[in-house]
């Protein structure tokens, strides 16, 4: 989970502040010392940390906080607001208006994920009705062109490159001309990278910019590189004046230092975040939502968007009606697992819900686990699937034998089911709406 370590440290710090009731200047300074250490451990740029802590301290020492009846909550609110500012302040959409074709150039170091990101961005633009052409400008990396061609096929968009030994800027320019001829309204240029910044790469990036005048010049950065990402961003910004950043592998980085530093250091917004290996694992970056997730406040809007994309709306209505009647069977559970699988890790999904951000939820399934779950549920009688509470020890042994599993696996499934059912009943209860859950 992105920011997992930072979120945990901040939650512990604010829990201590809440336990003290009225806060003194000493309490605030001690709390901010913990926040500063947490940010530094998350590999956030030290200059960014220094400015962030100074801003929070100045606002927290105002009478509005110190004399408040809920000073800890006021302090958390200030940290939340400053985190939003640190992450870019607001959502910045792609600038793709104007006469077609709109050219989007992707820059970055080798291994940052540019080629896969090109496919993810192309798929998202295709879903919004654009006709996209992917252009491979990488003339160095073996099989780079073939890789982008495969990615283009997976995304269902067009592909172009030149096999002749020509320069990257010539390929880029020809790609734009091809887009005009074939009525494509968006061109995405996948440029070559290096293992580290060098003059040749920077000159190549400059020439591609001059040859194609990209509307968007996006830097693709591996979130796991931490503070190094800021140095890379500053250099690319100097040469091609980047318009935004795409963070990749954010799901694999428990620290999150790059995300918390790069917007502040460069003054350029984070526009997208890649949260997995699939082409669909690509999100618009919302600073306010990410700040809420870091502070354990959940991210209900992103959860809703994921659900709307993954779930059959008719089935959703049927499930809501069942929950209102306090009915939820193992057959419903299996259906929900199949739908939830499309949205990613169930643990990450639950952490988007206020009140469950710190919960240790044992209801994740790997691909093989779903097959075992189906075998276990299919070995039950209709009465057992409809009312799992009747499943006694002897029934569990029979189910295990019939499904080719162990009694322990049957027990684990039933435990997971009862956990999920309890949480779903809580969320559907009129007196336990999401907004009523405590944040910390």
Secondary structure by P-SEA (a helix, b strand, c coil): ccaaaaaaaaaaaaaaaaaaccccaaaaaaaaaaaaaaaaaacccaaaaaaaaaaaaaaaacccccccccaaaaaaaaaaaaaaaaaccccccccccccccbbbbbbbcccccaaaaaaaaaaaaaaaccbbbbbbccccccaaaaaaaaaaaaacbbbbbbcccccaaaaaaaaaaaaaaacccbbbbbccccccccaaaaaaaaaaaaacccccbbbbbccccaaaaaaaaaaaaaaccccbbbbccccccccccccccccccccccccbbbccccccccccccaaaaaaaaaccccaaaaaaaaaacccaaaaaaaaaaaaaccccaaaaaaaaaaaaaaccaaaaaaaccccccccccccccaaaaaaaaaaaaacccccccccccccaaaaaaaaaaacccaaaaaaaaaaaaaaaaaaaaaacccccccccccc
